[in-house]
């Protein structure tokens, strides 16, 4: 994010300026009025403040401007020169001059707004932006060396999510963290893009929302204000970017925040669009954003620079988002009330067959995955064995996965999926013959580590184990969040370990960035070894009670029994 003292902006669009005007919104008591401080007209006097974009790199260069930017002008100048040469060559008959094939062809038309070259996530990173026509970018205005972040990084960064439902869970985490700011629900639903009739994904909550500064932090790479806040899940400052880009090429964020510490209420719109960056050949990540401030009953355009810059951002959002006018954008705030955030992901990724990766049709109250995560045999088994339903369906069903995603969920917070509430579920209720085991990590010298490093493990047979179905594994949580669902630690020959499931919360090991595994450390290896032994001990002592005969006994290396 650039402060008020910064001069350079990464993107300049050639658009005609709109006169400030009043726009009627959905709510009868909310009107949009021009800024209280009149914006200088284009070409007016006074110093020019920073362009209303965030640049997600430390680059001070404006070499990769958008339509009408400096890079565009450089390319246009080069193109005009080449065109002039062509005109001179072709002005008269060419005698005794050999020119390469296609030399006299007209220049190609400028790129038009369109979706990327591929609609498949795993192939979307295959491009190289080159907006300056091969020219080197001008040096930084500060004279300092700087690092540029190419838009391709958005894609490569999102590949940390191998599983699309894991990416969706990141967005649920953000909403649950907002409970401390008054959030009582999160709603996940499907919307339709009015421009092209494609489907979009909505994630909306009524948390504290984001003021303009927090919105820019949210859109920045690696920034997290939650890492030092107790009882929150997010900690790396990367989840929003990786999760949204894993689910679709583009995301539009609407957020409204109450005024705090004497400040007025604000609302902001930001667009992180891989399609826009790719189609315009950007070499830096730029994010157009616009802000509003409430004065009485009216919403006023809030300028961080000039009205020309604000309008440039608006026009970019209108061009590359599902909404064609400022009024249509403002309508999205009608469902937010006094505070909250509305995230719309569009240009959703497709699979190899050209179908959306997210399946909205299999169940009108669910969002499911197609392809390898979906096992029709397991779906049929889940109907016969309801106590094993979550084990059999969590890989393809968001409703199933989200119901076990949190170990504890306050009654005051609700998760809605396509109009129907998700019922929180603890798989302990699916167990029989339960047993409680306390695990404390032990150092290599045999002494216990921190006394607070403890995990209470509940282990037992799933109630369907009497049918001898192959259901087993431990649900391992970290700070209330499920990291490893049904972790299969013991793979035995034959039927050993079947039907044994467990639950524990291990806050002494660190999750990986995608929150689908733990960092491979000695602590994790010791926990895994202990869980294997727990399952073996439990199996050998109880397998006969559900009809298994000849169960082997396993000697514990810790107790010698």
N, C-alpha and C positions, 0 to 999 in steps of 0.2 A: 504494500500500500504506500502511496506517496503522500507526503504531508503537504500542507498549504504552501510551503515554500518552494515546492518542486515546480519546474517550468515545463519539462518535456512530457509529452503524452505519446503513447505508442500507436495511436490510431487516429486518422483524420478522414472524415468522409465528406465528399462534395455534395451537399444537399442544400436546398433552399430553406431558409429559416421560417419557422411558423411564428406568427405573432402570439404573445401570451394571451390565453383566453380561458374562459370559465367552462369547465366540463362537468356536466351533471352525472353523478354516480348512482349506483343502485339505491343507497341509503338516502332517504329524503333530507336528512339533516346534514349531509356531507357534500360540499361543493369544492371544486378545484378552482383556485384563483391564481393570478400571476404573482410572482414573487414580490414581497413588499419593497425590496430594493430593486429598482429597475435595472434590467440587464442592458449592458452597452450593446448597441446594434453592431452587426458585423462590420468590421472596418472602423469602429469607433475608437476613441482614445482610451488611455489608461493601460496599465500593465495587464498582460494576459495571464490568467491563472491556469492551473493544470487542467488538461483535458479530462473529461469525466469518464475515465476508464481506470481499472486497476490493471497493472502489468504484473504478472505472476513471476517475474524474474527481477534481478537487480539492474537490468539494462536501463541506461539512460538514453538509448538510441531510439530515434523515431524512424529508423530506416525501413521498417516493415509496416508502414502505415497502410490503412485500408484504402477504400475507394477515395481517390483524391489526396492520399498521403504523399509524403516526400518520395517514398520508394515508387509509388505509382507515377509520380511526375518524372522520376528518373527514367522509368521504363518507357513512359510516353515520349519523352524527349528522344530516347534512343530509337524508338519506333518511328517517330516523325522523320528523323534523319534518314533511317533506312528506307522509309517510304519515299522520301524525296529523291534518293538515289535511284530507286526503282522507277520513279516517274521520269527521271532524266534519261535513264537507259532506254525506257520504252517510248520515249517521246517521238522518236523517228525510227526508221528502219535500221536494224542492227546488222552491220556487214562485217564479216570476218571476226566476230566476237562469239566465243563459246561461253555460255553461262550454265551453271548447274541446273539440273531438272528442278522445277518448282521455284526457281529464283524470282521469276516475275509474277508468281501467284500473289494474290492480295494477302495482307496480314490476317491472322485469325481473329475472330471476334473476341472481345473480352469475356471472361467467365461470367456466367449467370448463376444466381442462387440455385443450388441444387443439392441433393443429398450426396454423400460421399461416394467414392468409386465402388465401395462394397458395403453391404448391409450386415455382414457377419463380423462379430466382435473380434474373433481371433485373426482376421485378415485385415482389420481396419488400420493397422499401424504401418502399412506398406505405402508410404508416400514421403516425399521430401519437399518441404516448402521452400520456395525460392522467389520471394516477392520482389527482390531488387534486381531481377534479371541477371543474376550472376555477379552483381557488383558487390564489393565489400561494404559493410555498413559503416557509416561515418563514426568517428571516435566519440566516446562519451563526453558530454558537455563538462563533466567534472574532471576529466583527464585521468580518471582512475580506471584500472582494469575491472571488468565486470563479467558476470556469467549470464548467459542467455538460456532460457528454458524453452525448448522447442515444443510446439503443440503435440508432437508425437509422444512426448513424455506423459501426457494425460492418458494415452492409451496404454503405454508400457507400465505405467504406475497402476492402472486398473487391473492388469493381468494377475495381480496378487490374489484376486478373487477368482478361483477356479470354478466356484459354485455360485450361481446367480442368487439363490436364496440367502446365501451368506452375505451377499452385497445388500440385499433388502433388509437383513437384520441390522446392519449398521445404521440405517435410517431410523429403524425402530428404537435403537439405542439412544439416538439423539433426542427423540421425543420423550423417552422415559427419563432421561437426564433433566428434562424441563419440568419435572414434577416439583423440584425445588423452587421453580418460578411460577407455580400455579397451574401447570398442565393437568388436565383431568382425562384427556383422551388423545388417541392418535387414530386417524382414519386412513386406510389404504383402499384405493378404488381405481377403476378404469374410467378414463375420459376419452372423448373423441376429438381429434384435431379438425377444427372447422374448415381449415384450408385444404387439406388433402384427404380427410375422412379416415386417417390412420388412427390407431389406438395409442393412448398415452397412459402413463402410470402416475397416480396422485398419492402423495404422502403428506398429510396435513395434521397439525396439532394446535392446541390452544395454549402453548407455553408462553414464556415471556417475550418471544419474538427477538428480533435483532434490530438495533439501531444502525445507522449508516456505517459506523466504525466496525461494529461486530459483523455486519454483513460482509465487509471487505476482508475481515479476518477469516471468516468462514470460507470465502472464495480463494484465499491465499494458501499456498502449499506448505504443509508442515506446521501451521500455527494452531495451537490449542491452549485455550484458557482454562480447560477442565482438568489438566494433568495435576494441578495442585488443589483441586476441589474434592473434598471427601464425598464418598458415596456416588460418584459418577463413573460411567463406564468408559467414555471416550478419553483418550490420553495422548494419542499421537498427532492429532490435528490433520489427519490424512483421510479419515473414513468417508467424509462426505464426497470428496472428489473421486476416490477410487470406486465407491459404491455406485454413484450416479453414472459415471462413465462406463462402468461394467454393465449396467442395465440398458443404457441407451446412449446415442451419440450426443444428445443435447439435454440441458436442464435449465428450467426457468424457476427462479425463487422469488416468492412474494413474502415479505415479512413486515409485520406491524408491531411496534413497541410503544408501551406507555411512556410518557415523559417521566424521567427520574431526576431527582436532585434539582428541581426547578426547571428542567428542560421540557420542551414541548413534545407531544407524541410525534412519532415519525413512522413513515412507511417507505419501504425500498423495494426495488425490482432489480434483480441481477440475472444475467444470462451467461452460462458457461456452455459454449457451443463448439463442439468438435467439427460439426458440419461447416459452420461459419469460418473457423480458423483454417480448415482444410481447403474449402472451396475458394477462399480468397488468398491462399498461398502464404499464410502468416508463418513467420519464423520465431515469433515470440507469442506467448499466451496472453491474450488481452480479453478482458471481461467488461462489456458495457454495463453500466449501472446508472439508475436514476433514483432520486430521493424526493420525498415530499415531507412537509412539516404542517402540523395542524395549528391553525390560528382561529380560535373560537370554534365555529362549525365548519370552517372551510379548510380544505387541504391545499397548501401552496407548494409550488415547485421549490425545492430546496437546492440552491446552487452551491457547489463546492468550487466552482470556477466561473465560467461565463454561461449565459443562456445558449450561446452557439454550441458550446461543448455538451451541455445538457441535452440539447436537441439532437446532436449527432448520435449520442448514446440511444436516445429514444428511437430515432430512425433505424439504427442498426438492429435494435430489439424487434421492432415491428417487421423488418425485412426478414429476419431469420427465426422468428418465433411463430407459434400457432395463432397469434393475435395480430390483426391487421391495423388496429388503431389504438391510440392512447386510451380512449374510452373503454375498449374491450379489455385492455390490460387492467384498468382500474376496477372493472367489474369483478375481477378475481378476489378483490379485498372484501367483497360483500359477505363472504362466508367466514371471515376471520374475526369479526366483532372488534373487541378492544385490543387484543393482542394475539399473536400466533404466527405460524409460518406455514406456507403452502408451497410444496415442492412438486413441480410437474416435469416428468422425464418423458421426452418424446424422441421420435426416430428410434424406436426400440430395436434392439438387435434381432436378427433372424438366424435360423439354423441353416444347415446345408441344403435343406429342401425348400427354402424360401418361406417357411412359416415363422411366425414370431416365436422367439425362444420362450417367452412367457405365454402360457396357455390360459386364456380367459374364458374358454368355451366349455371345458370339461365339467366345470362346476360353477354355477352362477354365483356362489358364495365363497369362492376360493380363487387363488391364483396358483397355477401349477406349472411344472416344467415338463417339456417334451424330451424325447430322446433317452439317453442312457440312464438318467436319474429316475426314469419312470419304469416300473416293473409291474406288468399287468398281473402276473402271478401273485405278487405281494398284495396288490390291491384287492384281489379276490380273497386272499387269506385274511386280510384285515376285517372283512365282513364276517368271517367265521370265528375269528379270535379277537374280540374287541379289546381285551387287556393288552394285546400286543400291537394294537393299531399304530401307535406312534413309532415304534421300531420299524414297522413295515411301510410307513407312508411318509416319514419326515423328509426323505430325500427329494420328493417331488411335490409335496403339498405345503404351501406356505401356512395354511391354517393349522396343519398338524405340527409343523416345526415351531411356529410362533407360540403355540400353546405350552411348549416345554422350554422355551427360550430363556425364561427367567425362573430362578429357583423360588423367589418370592415376588409377589405382585400385589400391591396395595389394592384394596377394594375400591379406593377412590379413583383409581386409574383404569381406564378401559381401552382395549384395543379392538377396533372395528375393521373388519375386512369385507368389503363389498356389501355394506349395509347390515352385516350380522356380526355381533360381538364374538370375539374369540374367547373361549373358556380356558382360563389358566389351568394347567394340569401338572401335578407332581407325580412322577412315575412310582414313587413310594406306595401310592394307593393301588398300583397294579401288582404289588408283591404279596406273597404269602411266605410263611416261615421266615420272617424277617429277623435279622441279626444286626446289632450295632457294634462297630469296631472303631476304635480311636487310633489314628495313625499320627505319630510324631516323627519328623525327619531326624535322623541321627547323623552326626558328622563322622568323618573317617576315623577320628580318634575314639569313637564310641560314646562321646558325650552328646547329650541332646542339644540341638540348635536353639534358637530363640523360643522361649516358652509359648509365645503366641503363634508359632508355626505348628498348627495342628489341623487335622482334617477328621471330621466325624463321618464315617462311612456307613451307610445303610445298605445291606446286601440281603438278597433273598431270591426266591424263585418267582418268576412271573406267573400269574395265576393260570395262564394257559400252558404251563410247562408240563402238566400231566398229559398233554397231547403230544409231547415230545417234539415240538417244533423247534427249529434252530433259531432261537432268540436269545441273545446274550450281549453283555457289554456294560460299561460304566458311563453314566452321564457325569462328566466332570465340569463343574462350574468354577468361575473365577469372579469374585466380587458380584455374585448374583447372576452372572451371565454365562449361559451354556457355551463352552468352548469346544469340548469333544463329545458329541452325542454318541452314545452307545459304543464307547471305545472298547474294541475287542482286544484285550490284552493277552488272552490265552487261546491258542489254536491247538486243540488236542486231536489226536487221532480218534476216530470213532465219535461217540456221543459225549465225550468228556466236556463238562462245563455248560452243556445246553440248558437253557432256561434260567441261568443265573444272571441277574441284573443288579446294578448298584447305583448309588447316588452319593456324591461328595462335593464339597466346596473347598478347593485348594487355592488359597490366596497367596501362598508362598512361592508359587511358580508363575512366571510371566507368560502371557499369551503372545502369539505371533501377531503381526500387524493385521492380518485378515481375520483374526479372532476365530479361526477354525482349527487351530492347533496351538501347542505350547512351544516355547523356545527349547531347543534340545540342550538341556543342561544336566549336570550330575543329579540335581534335585529331582528332575523329571524321571531320569532313569531309575533312581531309587524308589520313587513312587510307583512306577510301572512294575518293578520287581515285587513290591509289596502287594499290589493289587492282584498280580498273578497268583501269589501264594494265598491270598485271601480267598480267591475263587476256587483254587484247588482244595483248600481246607474245607470250605463250605460244601463243595461238591462231594468230596469223599465222605463227609459226615451226614449228608442229607439226601443224596441221590436216590437211595433206596426208598425214601418216603414218597416219591412220586413215580415209582414203578421201574426205575433203572436197577438192574441186577449186576452183581460183580463189579461194582465201582471200586476203582483202585484207591489206595491210600497214598498220600504224598507227604514226604517228610519235609518239615519246615526247616530251612537253613538257619532261621533265627532262634527258634525254640527247641529244635532237635526232635520235635514230636511228629 
